[in-house]
Amino acid sequence: MDAQARDELKRVLDQHNTFFIATSNDDKPWITGVYFGEEFVPVAEGSDDLKMVIYCTVLNDTRKLQNLKANPVVSFYIGPLEPTEVIQGMGVMEVITDEAEIPHAVKVLVTKAPPAQMFIDNLPVTPVRLRPTEIKLANYWDQTKNRRYWVDAMTGLPTPPAFPTPAPAPQQAADASAAIEAAAANATPPPVAKSGKATAKSLPPIVPTEIPADTSTAPPAGPKKVAELGKGSGMGWVNEEVSGKSFNEQLKLLLKATRAGVLLVMTLPVLFGAALAFAFNHNAFNPWLLLLTVIGAGAAHLASNTVNDYWDYKSGADTAADTVEGGVGTHSGVLTSGVMTLRQVALLTAMLFAVALACGITLALLVGPWVLLFAVAGFLLAYFYVAPPIAYGYVGHGLGEIGVLFSFGVLPVMGSYYVQTGLVGWLPFLASLPIGLLTTAILFNHSFLQWQADKQVHKNTPVVALGPERALTVSALIIGAAYVAIGLNVALGYLPWYALLALLTIPMMLKGLRTARQIKAVPGYGALMAATFKTDVNIGLLLIASLIITAFVGMGNSFLHIG
């Protein structure tokens, strides 16, 4: 393309820093919006012919990235939501693997779209490059301004002339659209020079054609038939397509379906409870009981994740999160993508709860009946968070947050402490509050990422009820309460004075809150979510380490000590 074509495209490009890309793989199309930055570069040194390159990033482990790796040919749309003047096109989108190119791509992206920096800094993303093969500039109010350009995505060969347009006289306006379509029908894009990449294909212009009515009586093609339970590999909770894959691939699916990456949220409270018992009564510490507790609590946590996916999918919350503008899906994606069915997720959930129950019964026989009380309470809180008829996570009034405080804070800490000591009391309850409040903050801030989708399906989270601005204030109060709880436990002698090193995480947390207030969108909320998770993990590990040290050197100069 020449400089005039570039200037015509920049008239639209300069008004937008996000665009929609449509990917497809295995007959499953997917569309999503991302930040972008573009540049026009010469085809060759000294050449007047230009080609456009678009840079963006996509979240790791998402359907769009999987689609791009399998089929890099995409369609894209740049413009407002209402039909005015827009850019449409096709092209080849590739992951940038050249380490030297990545800094340049990031610079182009964040210069045009500064909010993209929040994604890059706080979320796992992959930089990608889009090389358009066909670009259409469409003006729905004045079709005499329509243009279409072809560009070789790999070599940037010169383009044919743009659509011939008649003089913009009023009496010719009625014939403009017909002239444009006639030109499109007769135009032929230049052949693309052969390349070593299979994706370097010229893409023909799209010409509207009348689709004949389907007179067949055959039913439309439906989803692939689900394999019978146990068929193929022996993992009955996967469908026919997946059951033919290797064990490692199915294990990856299991980890994805259960969202095992966040298992630390449950593991840390259990380890903290055991460390608390070790610090105050290390003679009674039993590592085998701790291992059984970790397995049982971990299975219960993974089961709560699959329960959440099951009922959020049935309610439409997960589907809405993927489609509502300004939202982002935080679910596993195995149901929305069709990899697993509801029945299979239910079976997987039952298997995980069975493991948790077996661990609970074993511990109850070895230690005492209080274990079953903790286990049953945790099960009820986890299951009915989104499951009817209670679904207290949908009700609002902070009930979901209270449930998380107990199921991911108080109960695992007190339960783990009880397993080691056979005791319950104020010590494990009060000591559980810092980690419990931070875990509550994780869930609370998680709701910002899809609050618009939650609102659409009447999931009345505090963010929906209060609105993002006031909810950020509540988030700050929850996090502040966690730090106060650390100080309280030090004052009571339940934690050593050097546990106050946890206060060093305050600047990181303040930065996340400040970013969320400045960028009231997914990038800002993602930064807050990342800061909260990092703070929870760092403080959890620090408190565990401080208790282990205490077991050997004592409390030091605590203000009080209440046994």
C-alpha positions as CSV (number, residue, x, y, z in Angstrom):
1,M,0.0,0.0,0.0
2,D,1.1,3.6,-0.5
3,A,1.2,6.6,1.9
4,Q,-2.4,7.7,0.9
5,A,-3.8,4.2,1.8
6,R,-1.9,4.4,5.1
7,D,-3.4,7.8,5.9
8,E,-6.9,6.6,5.1
9,L,-6.5,3.7,7.5
10,K,-5.0,5.8,10.2
11,R,-8.1,8.0,10.2
12,V,-9.8,5.0,11.9
13,L,-6.8,3.5,13.6
14,D,-6.0,6.7,15.5
15,Q,-9.4,6.6,17.2
16,H,-9.1,3.1,18.7
17,N,-6.7,1.1,20.8
18,T,-8.7,-2.1,21.1
19,F,-9.9,-4.4,18.3
20,F,-11.8,-7.7,17.9
21,I,-10.1,-10.8,16.5
22,A,-12.0,-14.0,15.4
23,T,-10.1,-17.3,15.6
24,S,-11.3,-20.8,14.7
25,N,-10.1,-24.3,15.4
26,D,-11.9,-27.7,15.1
27,D,-15.0,-25.9,13.8
28,K,-15.2,-23.8,17.0
29,P,-15.0,-20.1,16.2
30,W,-14.2,-17.7,18.9
31,I,-14.1,-13.9,19.1
32,T,-12.4,-11.7,21.6
33,G,-11.3,-8.1,22.2
34,V,-7.7,-7.0,23.0
35,Y,-5.5,-3.9,23.1
36,F,-3.4,-3.4,20.0
37,G,-0.7,-1.2,18.6
38,E,0.1,-0.9,14.9
39,E,3.0,0.3,12.7
40,F,3.5,0.8,9.0
41,V,6.9,-0.3,7.7
42,P,8.4,-0.3,4.2
43,V,8.3,-3.6,2.3
44,A,12.0,-3.2,1.7
45,E,14.6,-0.7,2.5
46,G,14.1,2.4,0.4
47,S,10.7,1.1,-0.9
48,D,7.6,3.4,-0.9
49,D,5.4,0.3,-0.6
50,L,4.2,-0.1,3.0
51,K,2.8,-3.0,5.0
52,M,0.9,-2.8,8.3
53,V,1.9,-4.9,11.3
54,I,-0.4,-5.1,14.4
55,Y,1.0,-6.1,17.8
56,C,-1.0,-7.3,20.8
57,T,-0.9,-9.8,23.7
58,V,-3.2,-12.7,24.6
59,L,-3.6,-14.4,27.9
60,N,-1.8,-17.8,28.2
61,D,-3.9,-21.0,28.4
62,T,-6.9,-19.5,26.7
63,R,-9.0,-20.7,23.8
64,K,-7.8,-17.9,21.5
65,L,-4.1,-18.7,22.0
66,Q,-4.8,-22.4,21.4
67,N,-6.8,-21.5,18.3
68,L,-3.9,-19.2,17.0
69,K,-1.3,-22.0,17.4
70,A,-3.5,-24.5,15.5
71,N,-4.9,-22.1,12.9
72,P,-3.1,-18.7,12.7
73,V,-5.5,-17.3,10.0
74,V,-7.8,-14.7,11.7
75,S,-10.4,-12.1,10.9
76,F,-10.3,-8.7,12.7
77,Y,-12.5,-5.6,13.3
78,I,-11.4,-2.1,14.3
79,G,-14.0,0.5,14.9
80,P,-16.9,1.6,17.1
81,L,-19.7,-0.8,18.1
82,E,-22.2,1.2,16.0
83,P,-21.8,0.9,12.2
84,T,-20.0,4.0,11.0
85,E,-16.4,3.9,9.6
86,V,-14.6,0.7,10.4
87,I,-11.7,-1.5,9.3
88,Q,-12.3,-5.2,8.7
89,G,-9.8,-7.7,7.5
90,M,-8.1,-11.0,7.5
91,G,-4.5,-11.9,8.3
92,V,-2.0,-14.3,9.8
93,M,-1.4,-14.0,13.6
94,E,1.7,-15.6,15.0
95,V,3.3,-15.9,18.4
96,I,6.4,-13.8,18.6
97,T,9.3,-16.1,19.4
98,D,12.2,-13.8,18.6
99,E,13.4,-12.4,21.9
100,A,14.8,-9.3,20.1
101,E,11.4,-8.4,18.6
102,I,9.4,-8.7,21.9
103,P,10.6,-5.4,23.4
104,H,9.8,-3.5,20.2
105,A,6.4,-5.1,20.0
106,V,5.6,-4.2,23.6
107,K,6.8,-0.6,23.0
108,V,4.5,-0.2,20.0
109,L,1.6,-1.8,22.0
110,V,1.8,0.2,25.2
111,T,2.6,3.5,23.4
112,K,-0.8,3.3,21.7
113,A,-2.6,1.5,24.5
114,P,-1.0,2.3,27.9
115,P,-3.5,0.1,29.9
116,A,-2.0,-2.9,28.2
117,Q,1.0,-2.5,30.4
118,M,-1.1,-3.7,33.4
119,F,-1.7,-7.0,31.6
120,I,2.0,-7.4,30.7
121,D,3.1,-6.6,34.3
122,N,0.6,-8.7,36.2
123,L,-0.8,-11.5,34.1
124,P,0.7,-14.3,32.1
125,V,0.5,-13.1,28.5
126,T,2.0,-14.1,25.1
127,P,3.0,-11.4,22.6
128,V,1.6,-11.9,19.1
129,R,2.0,-10.3,15.7
130,L,-0.8,-9.9,13.1
131,R,0.1,-9.4,9.5
132,P,-3.0,-8.5,7.5
133,T,-3.5,-10.1,4.1
134,E,-6.7,-8.3,3.3
135,I,-7.9,-4.9,4.7
136,K,-11.3,-3.3,4.0
137,L,-12.0,0.2,5.0
138,A,-15.8,0.4,5.2
139,N,-17.9,3.6,5.6
140,Y,-21.5,2.8,6.2
141,W,-22.6,6.4,5.8
142,D,-20.7,7.2,2.7
143,Q,-19.9,4.1,0.7
144,T,-18.0,6.1,-1.9
145,K,-15.2,6.0,0.7
146,N,-15.0,2.2,0.8
147,R,-11.5,0.8,0.0
148,R,-10.0,-2.7,-0.1
149,Y,-6.3,-3.5,0.0
150,W,-4.5,-6.8,-0.4
151,V,-1.1,-7.3,1.3
152,D,1.2,-10.3,1.3
153,A,1.4,-11.0,5.0
154,M,5.0,-12.3,4.6
155,T,6.5,-10.1,1.9
156,G,4.2,-7.1,1.7
157,L,3.9,-7.2,-2.1
158,P,2.5,-4.1,-3.7
159,T,-1.3,-4.0,-3.6
160,P,-3.7,-3.5,-6.6
161,P,-5.5,-0.2,-7.0
162,A,-8.2,0.5,-4.4
163,F,-11.8,0.4,-5.3
164,P,-12.6,3.0,-8.1
165,T,-14.9,5.5,-6.6
166,P,-17.1,7.9,-8.6
167,A,-17.1,11.6,-7.9
168,P,-19.1,12.3,-4.7
169,A,-22.0,14.1,-6.5
170,P,-25.4,13.7,-4.9
171,Q,-27.0,12.3,-8.0
172,Q,-24.4,9.5,-8.2
173,A,-24.8,8.3,-4.6
174,A,-27.4,5.8,-5.4
175,D,-25.0,4.0,-7.8
176,A,-22.0,4.0,-5.5
177,S,-22.8,0.8,-3.7
178,A,-23.3,-1.1,-6.9
179,A,-20.1,0.1,-8.3
180,I,-18.2,-1.0,-5.3
181,E,-19.6,-4.5,-5.3
182,A,-18.9,-4.8,-9.0
183,A,-15.3,-3.9,-8.4
184,A,-15.1,-6.4,-5.6
185,A,-16.5,-9.1,-7.7
186,N,-14.0,-8.5,-10.6
187,A,-10.9,-7.8,-8.5
188,T,-8.3,-10.4,-8.1
189,P,-5.6,-10.2,-5.4
190,P,-2.0,-10.6,-6.5
191,P,-0.5,-14.1,-6.0
192,V,1.5,-14.4,-2.8
193,A,5.2,-15.3,-3.1
194,K,5.8,-18.8,-1.8
195,S,7.0,-19.0,1.8
196,G,8.2,-21.7,4.1
197,K,5.1,-21.1,6.2
198,A,1.9,-22.9,5.4
199,T,-0.2,-19.9,6.5
200,A,1.1,-17.6,3.7
201,K,-2.0,-17.8,1.5
202,S,-3.7,-15.1,-0.4
203,L,-7.3,-14.6,0.8
204,P,-9.9,-13.9,-1.9
205,P,-12.2,-10.9,-1.4
206,I,-15.5,-11.6,0.3
207,V,-18.4,-11.1,-2.2
208,P,-21.9,-11.3,-0.9
209,T,-23.8,-14.2,-2.4
210,E,-27.3,-15.5,-1.9
211,I,-27.4,-18.7,0.1
212,P,-30.0,-21.2,-1.2
213,A,-32.5,-22.4,1.3
214,D,-31.7,-25.7,2.9
215,T,-34.4,-28.2,1.8
216,S,-32.8,-31.2,3.4
217,T,-34.5,-33.0,6.2
218,A,-31.3,-34.0,8.0
219,P,-30.9,-32.5,11.4
220,P,-28.1,-30.0,12.0
221,A,-24.8,-31.4,13.2
222,G,-24.5,-31.4,16.9
223,P,-21.6,-31.7,19.4
224,K,-19.4,-34.8,19.2
225,K,-20.9,-37.8,21.0
226,V,-19.7,-38.2,24.6
227,A,-17.8,-41.3,25.2
228,E,-19.3,-43.9,27.6
229,L,-17.8,-43.7,31.1
230,G,-14.5,-45.6,31.2
231,K,-14.2,-45.8,27.4
232,G,-10.7,-45.4,25.9
233,S,-8.2,-44.3,28.5
234,G,-10.2,-45.2,31.6
235,M,-10.9,-41.6,32.5
236,G,-14.6,-41.5,32.2
237,W,-15.0,-37.8,32.9
238,V,-13.5,-36.8,29.4
239,N,-15.2,-36.9,26.1
240,E,-14.5,-39.1,23.1
241,E,-12.1,-36.6,21.5
242,V,-9.9,-36.3,24.6
243,S,-10.0,-39.9,25.7
244,G,-7.8,-40.8,22.7
245,K,-5.0,-38.5,24.0
246,S,-2.1,-39.5,26.1
247,F,-2.1,-39.8,29.9
248,N,-0.1,-36.5,30.2
249,E,-2.6,-34.6,28.1
250,Q,-5.5,-35.9,30.1
251,L,-3.6,-35.0,33.3
252,K,-3.3,-31.4,32.0
253,L,-7.0,-31.4,31.3
254,L,-7.7,-32.6,34.9
255,L,-5.5,-29.8,36.3
256,K,-7.3,-27.3,34.0
257,A,-10.8,-28.5,35.0
258,T,-10.0,-28.3,38.7
259,R,-8.0,-25.0,38.4
260,A,-5.3,-26.7,40.4
261,G,-3.0,-23.6,39.9
262,V,-4.7,-21.9,42.9
263,L,-4.3,-24.8,45.3
264,L,-2.0,-22.7,47.4
265,V,-5.1,-20.8,48.6
266,M,-6.1,-24.0,50.6
267,T,-2.7,-25.5,51.2
268,L,-1.3,-22.5,53.0
269,P,-4.0,-22.4,55.8
270,V,-3.5,-26.1,56.4
271,L,0.3,-25.7,56.7
272,F,-0.2,-22.6,58.8
273,G,-2.4,-24.5,61.2
274,A,0.2,-27.3,61.5
275,A,3.0,-24.8,62.0
276,L,0.9,-23.2,64.8
277,A,0.6,-26.6,66.5
278,F,4.3,-27.2,66.0
279,A,5.2,-23.8,67.6
280,F,3.1,-24.4,70.6
281,N,3.2,-28.1,71.0
282,H,5.8,-29.5,68.7
283,N,6.2,-32.8,70.6
284,A,2.8,-33.8,69.3
285,F,3.5,-33.0,65.7
286,N,2.8,-35.8,63.2
287,P,3.9,-35.3,59.5
288,W,1.8,-38.2,58.3
289,L,-1.4,-36.7,59.7
290,L,-0.4,-33.4,58.1
291,L,0.0,-35.2,54.7
292,L,-3.4,-36.7,55.0
293,T,-4.9,-33.3,56.0
294,V,-3.3,-31.6,53.0
295,I,-4.7,-34.3,50.6
296,G,-8.2,-34.1,52.0
297,A,-8.3,-30.3,52.1
298,G,-6.8,-30.1,48.7
299,A,-9.3,-32.5,47.2
300,A,-12.2,-30.5,48.8
301,H,-10.8,-27.3,47.4
302,L,-10.6,-28.7,43.8
303,A,-14.1,-30.1,44.2
304,S,-15.4,-26.7,45.2
305,N,-13.8,-25.3,42.0
306,T,-15.6,-27.8,39.8
307,V,-18.9,-27.2,41.7
308,N,-18.5,-23.5,41.0
309,D,-17.9,-24.2,37.3
310,Y,-20.9,-26.5,37.1
311,W,-23.5,-24.2,38.6
312,D,-22.0,-20.9,37.1
313,Y,-22.2,-22.6,33.7
314,K,-25.8,-23.7,34.3
315,S,-26.8,-20.2,35.5
316,G,-25.2,-18.6,32.4
317,A,-22.6,-16.7,34.5
318,D,-19.6,-18.2,32.8
319,T,-21.0,-17.8,29.3
320,A,-21.9,-14.2,30.0
321,A,-18.3,-13.6,31.4
322,D,-16.9,-14.6,28.0
323,T,-19.3,-12.4,26.0
324,V,-20.1,-9.3,28.0
325,E,-18.1,-6.3,26.9
326,G,-15.5,-5.3,29.5
327,G,-15.6,-8.7,31.3
328,V,-13.2,-11.7,31.3
329,G,-13.9,-15.3,32.0
330,T,-12.2,-16.6,35.2
331,H,-13.6,-20.2,35.0
332,S,-11.7,-23.2,33.8
333,G,-13.3,-23.2,30.3
334,V,-13.9,-26.9,30.0
335,L,-17.6,-26.5,29.9
336,T,-17.9,-23.4,27.8
337,S,-15.5,-24.9,25.2
338,G,-17.3,-28.2,25.2
339,V,-14.3,-30.3,26.2
340,M,-16.3,-31.7,29.1
341,T,-20.0,-32.1,29.7
342,L,-22.0,-31.2,32.8
343,R,-22.3,-34.9,33.7
344,Q,-18.6,-35.4,33.5
345,V,-17.9,-32.4,35.7
346,A,-20.4,-33.7,38.2
347,L,-18.7,-37.1,38.2
348,L,-15.3,-35.5,38.7
349,T,-16.7,-33.4,41.6
350,A,-18.1,-36.5,43.2
351,M,-14.7,-38.3,42.9
352,L,-12.9,-35.4,44.5
353,F,-15.4,-35.0,47.4
354,A,-15.1,-38.8,47.9
355,V,-11.3,-38.4,48.4
356,A,-11.9,-35.6,50.8
357,L,-14.5,-37.7,52.7
358,A,-12.2,-40.7,52.9
359,C,-9.4,-38.5,54.4
360,G,-11.8,-36.9,56.8
361,I,-13.1,-40.3,58.1
362,T,-9.6,-41.6,58.5
363,L,-8.5,-38.6,60.5
364,A,-11.6,-38.8,62.6
365,L,-10.8,-42.4,63.5
366,L,-7.2,-41.5,64.3
367,V,-7.7,-38.1,66.1
368,G,-11.3,-37.4,67.1
369,P,-14.8,-36.6,65.9
370,W,-14.2,-32.9,65.6
371,V,-12.5,-33.6,62.3
372,L,-15.8,-34.6,60.7
373,L,-17.4,-31.4,62.0
374,F,-14.8,-29.3,60.3
375,A,-15.1,-31.5,57.1
376,V,-18.9,-31.4,56.9
377,A,-19.0,-27.6,57.6
378,G,-16.4,-27.1,54.9
379,F,-18.3,-29.2,52.4
380,L,-21.6,-27.4,53.0
381,L,-20.0,-24.0,52.6
382,A,-18.2,-25.0,49.4
383,Y,-21.1,-26.8,47.7
384,F,-23.9,-24.4,48.5
385,Y,-21.8,-21.3,47.6
386,V,-23.3,-21.4,44.1
387,A,-25.5,-24.6,44.3
388,P,-29.3,-24.3,44.7
389,P,-31.4,-24.1,46.7
390,I,-29.2,-21.9,48.9
391,A,-26.6,-20.5,46.5
392,Y,-25.5,-17.9,49.1
393,G,-22.8,-16.6,46.8
394,Y,-25.6,-15.2,44.6
395,V,-27.6,-13.7,47.4
396,G,-25.2,-10.8,48.3
397,H,-25.0,-9.0,51.7
398,G,-21.4,-10.3,52.0
399,L,-22.6,-13.9,52.7
400,G,-20.2,-15.3,50.0
401,E,-17.2,-13.5,51.6
402,I,-18.1,-14.7,55.1
403,G,-18.3,-18.3,53.7
404,V,-14.9,-17.9,52.1
405,L,-13.4,-16.5,55.4
406,F,-14.5,-19.7,57.2
407,S,-14.0,-22.3,54.5
408,F,-10.5,-21.0,53.4
409,G,-9.4,-19.6,56.6
410,V,-10.9,-20.5,60.0
411,L,-11.9,-24.1,59.2
412,P,-8.6,-25.3,57.6
413,V,-6.4,-23.6,60.2
414,M,-8.5,-24.9,63.2
415,G,-8.9,-28.3,61.6
416,S,-5.2,-28.7,60.9
417,Y,-4.3,-27.5,64.4
418,Y,-6.9,-29.9,65.9
419,V,-5.5,-32.9,63.9
420,Q,-2.0,-32.2,65.4
421,T,-3.0,-31.3,69.0
422,G,-6.5,-32.6,69.6
423,L,-7.4,-29.1,70.8
424,V,-9.7,-26.3,69.8
425,G,-9.8,-22.8,71.2
426,W,-9.2,-19.1,70.6
427,L,-5.6,-19.6,69.6
428,P,-6.2,-21.2,66.2
429,F,-9.4,-19.2,65.6
430,L,-7.7,-15.8,66.1
431,A,-4.5,-16.9,64.4
432,S,-6.5,-17.9,61.3
433,L,-7.9,-14.4,60.7
434,P,-4.9,-12.9,58.8
435,I,-4.8,-15.7,56.1
436,G,-8.6,-16.0,56.1
437,L,-9.1,-12.3,55.5
438,L,-6.5,-12.3,52.7
439,T,-8.2,-15.2,51.0
440,T,-11.5,-13.4,51.4
441,A,-9.9,-10.4,49.6
442,I,-8.8,-12.7,46.8
443,L,-12.4,-13.8,46.2
444,F,-13.7,-10.2,46.6
445,N,-11.3,-8.8,44.1
446,H,-11.9,-11.7,41.7
447,S,-15.4,-10.5,41.4
448,F,-14.3,-7.3,39.7
449,L,-13.1,-9.2,36.7
450,Q,-16.6,-10.3,35.7
451,W,-19.0,-8.1,37.8
452,Q,-20.9,-7.1,34.6
453,A,-21.5,-10.7,33.7
454,D,-22.5,-11.5,37.3
455,K,-25.0,-8.6,37.2
456,Q,-26.5,-9.9,34.0
457,V,-27.3,-13.3,35.6
458,H,-28.4,-11.7,38.9
459,K,-25.3,-12.9,40.8
460,N,-25.4,-10.3,43.5
461,T,-21.8,-10.1,44.6
462,P,-20.7,-7.0,46.6
463,V,-19.2,-5.5,43.5
464,V,-22.5,-5.8,41.7
465,A,-24.4,-4.4,44.8
466,L,-22.0,-1.6,45.6
467,G,-20.6,-0.7,42.2
468,P,-16.8,-0.9,41.4
469,E,-15.9,2.4,43.0
470,R,-17.4,1.7,46.5
471,A,-16.4,-2.0,46.3
472,L,-12.7,-0.9,46.0
473,T,-13.1,0.9,49.3
474,V,-14.5,-2.3,50.9
475,S,-11.6,-4.3,49.3
476,A,-9.1,-1.9,51.0
477,L,-10.9,-2.4,54.3
478,I,-10.7,-6.2,54.1
479,I,-7.0,-6.1,53.3
480,G,-6.4,-3.6,56.0
481,A,-8.2,-5.8,58.5
482,A,-5.8,-8.6,57.6
483,Y,-2.8,-6.5,58.6
484,V,-4.6,-5.4,61.8
485,A,-5.2,-9.1,62.6
486,I,-1.5,-9.8,62.2
487,G,-0.7,-7.1,64.8
488,L,-3.4,-8.4,67.1
489,N,-1.9,-11.9,67.0
490,V,1.6,-10.5,67.7
491,A,0.2,-8.5,70.7
492,L,-1.6,-11.7,72.1
493,G,1.6,-13.7,71.7
494,Y,0.1,-16.1,69.1
495,L,2.7,-14.9,66.5
496,P,6.3,-13.7,67.1
497,W,7.2,-10.1,66.7
498,Y,9.1,-10.8,63.5
499,A,5.8,-11.8,61.9
500,L,5.4,-8.0,61.5
501,L,7.7,-8.3,58.5
502,A,4.5,-9.1,56.7
503,L,3.8,-5.3,56.8
504,L,6.5,-5.0,54.1
505,T,3.9,-6.2,51.6
506,I,1.7,-3.1,52.1
507,P,3.4,-1.1,49.3
508,M,2.6,-3.8,46.7
509,M,-1.0,-4.0,47.9
510,L,-1.4,-0.2,47.8
511,K,0.0,-0.2,44.2
512,G,-2.6,-2.8,43.2
513,L,-5.5,-0.8,44.7
514,R,-4.2,2.4,43.2
515,T,-4.0,0.8,39.7
516,A,-7.5,-0.5,40.0
517,R,-8.8,3.0,40.8
518,Q,-6.9,4.6,38.0
519,I,-7.9,2.0,35.3
520,K,-11.4,1.0,36.1
521,A,-11.4,-1.9,33.7
522,V,-10.0,-5.5,33.4
523,P,-6.3,-4.5,33.3
524,G,-6.6,-2.5,36.5
525,Y,-8.7,-5.1,38.3
526,G,-6.3,-7.8,37.0
527,A,-3.4,-5.9,38.6
528,L,-5.3,-5.7,41.9
529,M,-6.1,-9.5,41.7
530,A,-2.5,-10.3,41.1
531,A,-1.3,-8.1,43.9
532,T,-3.8,-9.7,46.3
533,F,-2.8,-13.2,45.4
534,K,1.0,-12.5,45.7
535,T,0.4,-10.8,49.1
536,D,-1.6,-13.8,50.4
537,V,1.1,-16.2,49.4
538,N,4.0,-14.1,50.7
539,I,2.3,-13.4,54.0
540,G,1.3,-17.1,54.4
541,L,4.8,-18.3,53.8
542,L,6.3,-15.7,56.1
543,L,3.9,-16.6,58.9
544,I,4.6,-20.3,58.5
545,A,8.3,-19.7,58.6
546,S,8.0,-17.4,61.6
547,L,6.2,-20.1,63.5
548,I,8.7,-22.8,62.6
549,I,11.5,-20.5,63.8
550,T,9.5,-19.9,67.0
551,A,9.3,-23.6,67.7
552,F,13.1,-23.6,68.1
553,V,13.9,-20.2,69.5
554,G,10.7,-19.1,71.3
555,M,8.4,-16.2,70.9
556,G,11.0,-13.5,71.7
557,N,9.7,-10.2,73.0
558,S,5.9,-10.7,72.5
559,F,3.7,-8.1,74.2
560,L,1.5,-10.7,75.8
561,H,1.3,-14.5,75.8
562,I,-2.0,-16.2,76.3
563,G,-1.7,-19.9,76.2
